[in-house]
Amino acid sequence: MSTMAILEAVQAFLHEKVTPTIKLQEPNDKNVHEYSLVNPQVHIGWIPPKGYLPEGMESAIPCLIVGLDDGTKGSQDNSFNLRISAAVYSPGLHAPDESGAVAYTPDFEGYRDLLNLIDRTVAKLGENPIINGKGTVEGPIKWGVYQQEQPYPYWYGWITLTIERPSLQATEIVQNLL
C-alpha cells in the first residue's frame, strides 16, 4: 500500500463523511461585504495556489489538507502519521440591517468556525475508524490551532492521527505481480 493510496483514502473519507455536513464562508477577494457558504474542499499536500485550482473550483478555502508527517514500516504493519490541516475564512459578522441590506462587522471570532470544522472531522474519524477499507485509525487523535498569529481573516488549525495498515506478506506481493 503506497503512501499516496492512504492519503487519497483519507481525502475520499473526508469528502464523503465530513465536508457535506458543514458549510463555511468562501472568500471573496473583490468584496468582503459579499460572501457565499460552501462545503469545504479537501486537498492533499498543500493548498493549491491561485491560478492552479482544479477546473470548477472557485476557491481553495475553506478546506482540509491531508498530509504525511512521517511513516514507519514494521514487520507486521505500516504506520502513517498524518496531519490534517484546516483553513477557514471568517472576516466577521454578516447580518441584515434595518433596510434589509447586509451589514458587515469585522470581528475575530473565526476560530469558532475553525473549531467547528475540526470538531466535526475528529468526531467522524472517531465514529468511522476504518478509512475506506485502506487502513485503521489507531491511538489518540490530537488537534489544535496554530499558535503563531493567525493571518486574519483566515484561521488555521490541525489534527494529527495515525493510520495503520498491515504489511503485504511476500506471498501477497508475488501474487500481485502475477
N, C-alpha and C positions, 0 to 999 in steps of 0.2 A: 504494500500500500504506500503510495507516494505521499509526500507532504502536501503537494497540491491537491490530491484527492481528498485529504482530510479538510483542508481549508475550503475547498469547494462544497464539501458535505455540510460544513458549518454554515457557509453562506446560504446554501439552499434551505437549511433548517431555519435560519433567521428570516429568510424571505417568506417561508411557509407559516411559521409559528409566532413570530414577533411583529414584523412590520405591518401586517394587515390589521393589527389590533390597536394602532395608535396613529394619530395624525398630528403633525407638528408644523410650525411655520417654515415656509420656504423663503429664502432671502430674495428680496427684490432690490437689486443694486441701483436701480433707477429712481425708486421712490419708497422710502421707508414707511410712508403712510399707507401703502398698499401691500397686501400680503395674501397668500393663499395657504391653506392647510393641505399637506401631502403626507403620504406614508413615507417613512424613511427609506433611503437606498441602502444597499449592502455592498460594500466594496471589499476586495482582497488586496492587502498590502498597504495602499495609501489612498488618499482622496485624489481622484483624477483632477489635474489642473484644468482651468478654463481652456476651451478650445480642443480638449481631448475627451469630452464627455461622450459616452455611447449615444448613438442615434436615439432620439426620442426622450433623452434625459435633459430636463431643463436646468437642474441644479444638482450638485453633488451632495448638498447638505439640506435637510438633516440626514444623518447616516450612521451606520455601524460599519466599522472597518475591521476585518478579520486578519490577524497577522500572527506569525510564528515568533515566539520569544526564543525557544530552543527545543531540541528534540533529543531523545535518548533511545538507542536500540539495545534491548536486553535479549536474553536467550529465549524468553517466553513471549515478550510483547514489546511494542514500541510505544513510547510516551511522547506526546506533542504538547508542550506548554504554550498555550495560545493567549494572546491579548486581543480582546475586542475593544476597540476604542469607540467612543460615542461622541458625535458632534451635533449640536443643535444651534439654531439661530433664534434669538429671542431679544429683540431690542427694547420691548416694553409692552405696555397695555394698549390694545386697540379696542375701543368701545364707542358705541354710538353716542353722540351728544344730543342736546335737546332738539336740534334741527334734523336729526337723522343721519347727519354726516358722521363719518368715523373719526373720532378724535384719537390722537396718538400721544401717550405719555411715556417718556423714557423711564425705565427702571432697571434694576439689577437683580431681577427675580428669575433670570433664565436658568439658574441652577435647578429650579423646580422642574422645568421641562426635561432637563438633562437627567435628573434623578428618577423621574417617572419612566423615561426610556430605559435607563439602567435597571431599575427595579423590575420592570416588565420582562426584560431579557433574562435576568437572573432567575426569575420565577419560572419562565418557560424552560430554561436549561435544567432546573431542579425537577420540574414535572416530567420531563422527557429526557432522561439521561442517556438513552441510546440515540445517537445522532445519525439518522438516515441509514441505519444498518452498517455504518462505516467505522464506528468507534463508540466508546462509552465515556461519559464524564466521570472522572474519578477524583476523590479527595475534595478539599474545600474549593468553593468558588469565592474569589475575592473581588471587591470593587471599590472604587473611589473616584475622586475628581482630581485632575491635575492641579497641583498646588501652586505652580507659578501663576502669575497674573493671567486671568482669563482675558482673551482678546475680544472684549465687548464689541459687538453684540453676539459673538459666538461663544459657546460654552463647551468644554471638553472634559470627558471622564473616561474611565477604563474598567474593564472586567478581565480578570485572569482566571484561567481554568486549565485543567489537564485532560486531554483526551487520550485514552489508551486503546490500542488495537493489537490483537495477537499477532506475533511474527509469523510469517509464512514458513512452514516447515519445508525442508529440502524436497520432499516428495511432491508437495503442492507446487513448488517452483518449477520442477521438472514437468509436472502435468500441465501447467500453464503454458509452457514452451512448446508442448506437443500439439 
